[in-house]
Amino acid sequence: MLSLILPTYNEAQNLPELVPQIERALGGMSFEIIIVDDDSPDRTWKAARGISKDDAHVHVLRRIGRRGLSSAVIEGFLAAKGDVLAVMDADGQHDMGILPKLAHAVTTNGGLAIGSRYAEGGSIGQWDERRHVMSRFATAFAIRLCRVTVKDPMSGFFAIHRSTFEEVLPRLNPKGFKILLDLLMHVSRATPVREVPFTFSNRRHGESKLSRRVQIEFLEYLYEACLGRYVPLTFVKYCLVGALGVAVNLGIYLVCSTLIAFDARFLGLSVPLLAGIEGAILFNFLLNNVWTVAPVRLEGGGAILGFLRYNVACLFGAFANYAVTAHLLSRSLGIVPAVALGALVGMIWNYTMSRMFTWRV
């Protein structure tokens, strides 16, 4: 049996046209279609359920509170009944006519079969020059990460044997949108792979999902694939946020101590320094919450409690920050390097403690 996964987000207009065309392409094959929808605002899941009521081949999986193409495909594969697992876009850009060839290749040889734009006979269709260049660059880089030789590791159209999928499943990264690349990075070098050429078509309805956010997520995925085992991406993000926090810290201190000549003291401590440190803590918490640890982002009352925990976790880091900065200032080192070094000491402590007590990741 072939189990075809259609990951969807705002594809309600496309499904009524696409599903009958897929079923005609599959002809007399034994198959099922699993539509995995990420709770689309346009209620794609409702349109899919309407189709499934009159079509026993169609099943619907609506995901609440979870987003992402790779994780949607993985969940779809896990819910599937077939030995041949396939995935294609639900926007009409993939040629469903080659689905039988993909299924036959996997049934015969096992491993993977890829719908390829760059194999001989394939084409990117009517892409503009910018998208073509971006795709070529990403493809050239991705090829170097693969354990097997392929021409289109960035394709979103492929079939895989269940045994091959289950073999690499524990090592897959559910983040991002290039599930095929992840598979190709983890399969055995002896895995059979066949590429079936097709011509990429224009989207039928709706908007492209290739947003700036998706592009950034791809760059993050590449970093994790290449360097993540040595320096976690979350630490890199935390450091970048911390660097911006240094600017916030310094800015508040300069405004208080220089521009408005405010140098009050509280319990013997410099108020401008304290204000800079607390301002940086607030800034860092907000940016880390929405970016660094976005998958476990705190919201509503949880965010308020999280900020309080973050402050407590950063308390000793703040003391270290203050002590280092004050000491260096007393040595006439200069405002900028003193504040920067103090913030660096505090940041290292804060990263460790905030992961343990604020977001608990």
C-alpha positions as CSV (number, residue, x, y, z in Angstrom):
1,M,0.0,0.0,0.0
2,L,1.1,3.6,-0.7
3,S,0.5,6.1,2.0
4,L,0.6,9.7,0.6
5,I,1.1,12.5,3.1
6,L,-0.2,16.0,2.2
7,P,1.1,18.5,4.8
8,T,-1.2,21.6,4.6
9,Y,-1.4,25.1,5.9
10,N,-4.0,27.4,4.3
11,E,-4.7,25.1,1.4
12,A,-8.5,24.9,1.6
13,Q,-8.9,26.1,-2.0
14,N,-6.5,23.6,-3.5
15,L,-7.7,20.3,-1.9
16,P,-11.0,19.9,-3.7
17,E,-9.1,20.0,-7.0
18,L,-6.0,18.2,-6.0
19,V,-7.4,15.0,-4.3
20,P,-9.4,13.7,-7.2
21,Q,-6.4,14.3,-9.5
22,I,-4.2,12.3,-7.2
23,E,-6.6,9.5,-7.1
24,R,-6.9,9.4,-10.9
25,A,-3.1,9.3,-11.1
26,L,-2.8,6.4,-8.7
27,G,-5.4,4.4,-10.7
28,G,-5.8,0.9,-9.5
29,M,-3.1,1.1,-6.8
30,S,-3.8,0.4,-3.1
31,F,-3.4,3.7,-1.4
32,E,-4.4,6.1,1.3
33,I,-4.1,9.9,1.5
34,I,-3.4,11.5,4.9
35,I,-3.9,15.2,5.1
36,V,-1.9,16.7,8.0
37,D,-3.1,20.2,8.7
38,D,-1.5,22.6,11.2
39,D,-4.8,24.1,12.3
40,S,-5.0,26.4,9.3
41,P,-6.8,29.8,9.7
42,D,-8.6,29.1,6.5
43,R,-10.0,25.9,8.0
44,T,-8.2,23.6,5.6
45,W,-8.8,20.8,8.1
46,K,-12.6,21.3,7.7
47,A,-12.4,21.1,3.9
48,A,-10.3,18.0,4.3
49,R,-12.9,16.4,6.6
50,G,-15.6,17.2,4.1
51,I,-13.7,15.3,1.5
52,S,-12.9,12.4,3.8
53,K,-16.6,11.9,4.6
54,D,-17.3,10.8,1.0
55,D,-13.9,9.3,0.2
56,A,-12.6,6.3,2.2
57,H,-9.1,6.8,0.9
58,V,-8.7,10.2,2.7
59,H,-7.9,10.6,6.3
60,V,-7.3,13.8,8.3
61,L,-4.9,14.7,11.1
62,R,-5.4,18.1,12.6
63,R,-2.6,19.3,14.7
64,I,-3.2,21.9,17.5
65,G,-0.4,24.0,18.8
66,R,2.2,22.4,16.5
67,R,3.7,23.9,13.3
68,G,6.3,22.9,10.8
69,L,6.5,20.8,7.6
70,S,9.1,18.3,8.8
71,S,7.2,17.4,12.0
72,A,3.9,17.2,10.0
73,V,5.4,14.7,7.6
74,I,6.9,12.6,10.4
75,E,3.6,12.4,12.2
76,G,1.9,11.6,9.0
77,F,4.3,8.7,8.3
78,L,3.8,7.4,11.8
79,A,0.1,7.4,11.3
80,A,0.3,5.7,7.9
81,K,-0.6,2.1,7.2
82,G,1.4,1.5,4.0
83,D,4.9,0.1,3.4
84,V,5.6,2.9,0.9
85,L,5.4,6.4,2.4
86,A,5.2,9.4,0.1
87,V,4.9,13.1,0.5
88,M,4.0,15.9,-1.8
89,D,2.9,19.6,-1.6
90,A,-0.8,20.3,-1.5
91,D,-0.5,23.4,-3.7
92,G,-0.5,21.6,-7.1
93,Q,3.2,22.4,-7.8
94,H,4.3,18.7,-7.8
95,D,3.4,16.4,-10.7
96,M,1.2,13.7,-9.2
97,G,1.6,11.8,-12.5
98,I,5.0,10.4,-11.3
99,L,3.6,9.0,-8.1
100,P,3.3,5.5,-9.5
101,K,6.9,5.6,-10.7
102,L,8.1,6.7,-7.2
103,A,6.0,4.0,-5.6
104,H,7.3,1.4,-8.0
105,A,10.9,2.3,-7.5
106,V,10.6,2.0,-3.7
107,T,8.6,-1.2,-3.9
108,T,11.2,-2.8,-6.2
109,N,14.4,-1.5,-4.7
110,G,13.5,-0.2,-1.2
111,G,15.2,3.0,0.0
112,L,14.2,6.3,-1.5
113,A,12.7,7.7,-4.7
114,I,12.8,11.4,-5.3
115,G,10.8,13.6,-7.6
116,S,13.7,15.7,-9.0
117,R,13.7,19.1,-10.6
118,Y,17.4,18.8,-11.4
119,A,17.7,15.3,-12.8
120,E,17.9,15.0,-16.6
121,G,14.4,15.7,-17.9
122,G,13.3,17.7,-14.9
123,S,12.7,21.5,-14.7
124,I,12.1,24.3,-12.2
125,G,9.3,25.6,-14.4
126,Q,8.7,29.4,-14.4
127,W,10.7,30.5,-11.4
128,D,12.1,34.0,-11.4
129,E,15.9,34.5,-11.4
130,R,16.1,35.3,-7.6
131,R,14.4,32.0,-6.6
132,H,16.4,30.0,-9.1
133,V,19.7,31.4,-7.7
134,M,18.6,30.8,-4.1
135,S,17.5,27.2,-4.9
136,R,20.8,26.4,-6.7
137,F,22.9,27.8,-3.8
138,A,20.9,25.8,-1.2
139,T,21.0,22.7,-3.3
140,A,24.8,22.9,-3.8
141,F,25.3,23.3,-0.1
142,A,22.9,20.5,0.8
143,I,24.5,18.0,-1.5
144,R,27.6,18.2,0.5
145,L,25.7,17.1,3.6
146,C,24.1,14.0,2.1
147,R,25.4,10.5,2.7
148,V,24.2,9.4,-0.8
149,T,24.5,11.0,-4.2
150,V,21.5,13.0,-5.4
151,K,20.9,16.0,-7.6
152,D,17.8,17.5,-5.8
153,P,18.1,17.0,-2.0
154,M,15.9,20.0,-1.4
155,S,12.9,18.4,-3.1
156,G,9.7,18.2,-1.1
157,F,8.4,15.4,-3.3
158,F,9.5,11.8,-2.6
159,A,8.7,8.3,-1.5
160,I,10.5,6.1,1.1
161,H,10.2,2.6,2.3
162,R,8.8,2.2,5.8
163,S,11.9,0.2,6.9
164,T,14.2,3.0,5.7
165,F,12.2,5.6,7.5
166,E,12.0,3.7,10.8
167,E,15.7,3.1,10.7
168,V,16.6,6.8,10.7
169,L,13.5,8.0,12.7
170,P,15.3,8.4,16.1
171,R,17.9,10.7,14.4
172,L,15.5,13.0,12.5
173,N,15.1,16.7,13.4
174,P,11.4,17.7,13.4
175,K,12.3,21.4,13.0
176,G,12.3,23.1,9.7
177,F,10.8,22.2,6.3
178,K,13.3,20.1,4.4
179,I,12.6,16.6,5.7
180,L,14.2,15.0,2.6
181,L,17.5,16.6,3.3
182,D,17.3,15.3,6.9
183,L,16.6,11.8,5.7
184,L,19.5,11.9,3.2
185,M,21.9,13.0,6.0
186,H,21.1,10.0,8.1
187,V,20.4,7.0,5.8
188,S,22.9,4.3,5.2
189,R,25.4,5.0,2.3
190,A,24.2,1.8,0.8
191,T,20.5,3.0,0.6
192,P,19.1,2.7,-2.9
193,V,18.1,6.1,-4.3
194,R,16.4,6.8,-7.6
195,E,15.5,10.3,-8.9
196,V,12.4,10.6,-11.2
197,P,12.4,13.9,-13.2
198,F,9.4,16.2,-13.1
199,T,8.6,19.8,-14.0
200,F,7.8,22.1,-11.1
201,S,4.5,23.9,-11.7
202,N,3.0,27.2,-10.5
203,R,1.0,27.3,-7.3
204,R,-2.8,27.1,-8.1
205,H,-4.3,29.0,-5.2
206,G,-3.0,30.8,-2.1
207,E,0.4,32.2,-1.2
208,S,3.9,30.8,-1.3
209,K,5.2,29.4,2.0
210,L,8.8,30.5,1.2
211,S,8.8,33.4,3.6
212,R,11.8,35.1,5.1
213,R,11.0,33.1,8.3
214,V,11.3,29.8,6.5
215,Q,14.6,30.9,4.9
216,I,16.0,31.8,8.4
217,E,14.8,28.4,9.7
218,F,16.6,26.7,6.9
219,L,19.9,28.5,7.8
220,E,19.3,27.5,11.4
221,Y,18.8,23.9,10.3
222,L,22.1,24.0,8.3
223,Y,23.9,25.4,11.4
224,E,22.6,22.6,13.6
225,A,23.5,20.0,11.0
226,C,27.1,21.3,10.7
227,L,28.0,22.7,14.1
228,G,25.1,22.1,16.5
229,R,26.8,19.1,18.1
230,Y,29.7,21.4,19.1
231,V,28.0,24.6,20.0
232,P,24.2,24.5,20.4
233,L,22.2,26.9,18.3
234,T,20.3,28.1,21.4
235,F,23.6,29.2,22.9
236,V,24.5,31.1,19.8
237,K,21.1,32.8,19.8
238,Y,21.4,33.6,23.5
239,C,24.8,35.2,22.9
240,L,23.5,37.3,20.1
241,V,20.6,38.5,22.3
242,G,23.1,39.0,25.1
243,A,25.2,41.2,22.8
244,L,22.2,43.4,22.1
245,G,21.5,43.4,25.8
246,V,25.0,44.8,26.4
247,A,24.0,47.8,24.1
248,V,20.8,48.2,26.1
249,N,22.7,48.0,29.4
250,L,25.2,50.6,28.2
251,G,22.6,52.8,26.7
252,I,20.6,53.1,29.9
253,Y,23.7,53.7,32.0
254,L,24.9,56.5,29.7
255,V,21.5,58.1,29.6
256,C,21.3,58.0,33.4
257,S,24.9,58.9,34.3
258,T,25.9,61.2,31.4
259,L,23.0,62.8,29.7
260,I,20.8,63.6,32.7
261,A,23.7,63.5,35.2
262,F,21.8,61.0,37.5
263,D,24.1,59.2,39.9
264,A,22.0,58.3,42.8
265,R,22.8,55.3,45.0
266,F,20.6,52.7,46.5
267,L,21.9,50.6,49.4
268,G,25.3,51.9,48.4
269,L,24.9,50.7,44.8
270,S,24.9,52.9,41.7
271,V,21.3,53.3,40.5
272,P,22.4,53.9,36.8
273,L,24.3,50.6,36.9
274,L,21.4,48.8,38.5
275,A,18.9,50.3,36.0
276,G,21.1,49.3,33.0
277,I,21.4,45.7,34.3
278,E,17.6,45.4,34.9
279,G,16.8,46.9,31.6
280,A,19.1,44.5,29.9
281,I,17.5,41.6,31.8
282,L,14.0,42.6,30.7
283,F,15.2,43.1,27.1
284,N,17.0,39.7,27.0
285,F,14.0,37.9,28.5
286,L,11.6,39.2,25.9
287,L,13.8,38.5,22.9
288,N,14.9,35.1,24.1
289,N,11.3,34.2,24.8
290,V,10.1,35.0,21.2
291,W,13.3,33.9,19.4
292,T,15.8,31.8,21.2
293,V,13.4,29.4,22.8
294,A,10.4,30.0,20.5
295,P,9.1,26.4,20.6
296,V,8.6,26.7,24.4
297,R,7.7,30.3,24.4
298,L,6.0,31.6,27.6
299,E,2.7,33.5,27.1
300,G,0.2,35.4,29.3
301,G,0.5,34.8,33.0
302,G,3.2,32.2,32.3
303,A,5.4,34.9,30.7
304,I,5.0,37.1,33.8
305,L,6.0,34.2,36.1
306,G,8.7,33.3,33.7
307,F,10.1,36.8,33.9
308,L,10.1,36.7,37.7
309,R,11.9,33.3,37.6
310,Y,14.3,34.8,35.0
311,N,15.1,37.6,37.3
312,V,15.8,35.3,40.2
313,A,17.9,33.0,38.0
314,C,19.9,36.1,36.9
315,L,20.2,37.5,40.4
316,F,23.7,36.1,41.0
317,G,24.6,36.9,37.4
318,A,23.6,40.5,38.0
319,F,25.7,40.7,41.2
320,A,28.7,39.3,39.2
321,N,27.9,41.8,36.4
322,Y,27.8,44.7,38.8
323,A,30.9,43.6,40.7
324,V,33.0,43.2,37.6
325,T,31.8,46.4,36.0
326,A,32.3,48.5,39.2
327,H,35.7,47.0,39.8
328,L,36.8,47.8,36.2
329,L,35.4,51.3,36.4
330,S,37.4,51.9,39.6
331,R,40.5,50.8,37.7
332,S,39.7,53.5,35.1
333,L,39.3,50.9,32.3
334,G,36.5,52.9,30.6
335,I,32.8,52.6,30.5
336,V,32.4,50.6,27.3
337,P,34.8,47.7,28.1
338,A,33.8,47.6,31.8
339,V,30.1,47.3,31.1
340,A,30.7,44.8,28.3
341,L,32.9,42.5,30.4
342,G,30.5,42.7,33.3
343,A,27.6,41.8,31.0
344,L,29.6,38.9,29.5
345,V,30.2,37.3,33.0
346,G,26.5,37.7,33.8
347,M,25.4,36.3,30.5
348,I,27.3,33.0,30.9
349,W,25.6,32.5,34.3
350,N,22.2,33.6,33.0
351,Y,22.3,31.2,30.1
352,T,22.8,28.2,32.3
353,M,20.3,29.2,35.0
354,S,17.6,30.4,32.6
355,R,17.5,27.1,30.7
356,M,17.2,25.2,34.0
357,F,14.7,27.4,35.8
358,T,12.8,29.7,33.4
359,W,12.1,27.7,30.2
360,R,13.2,24.3,31.6
361,V,14.7,23.1,28.3
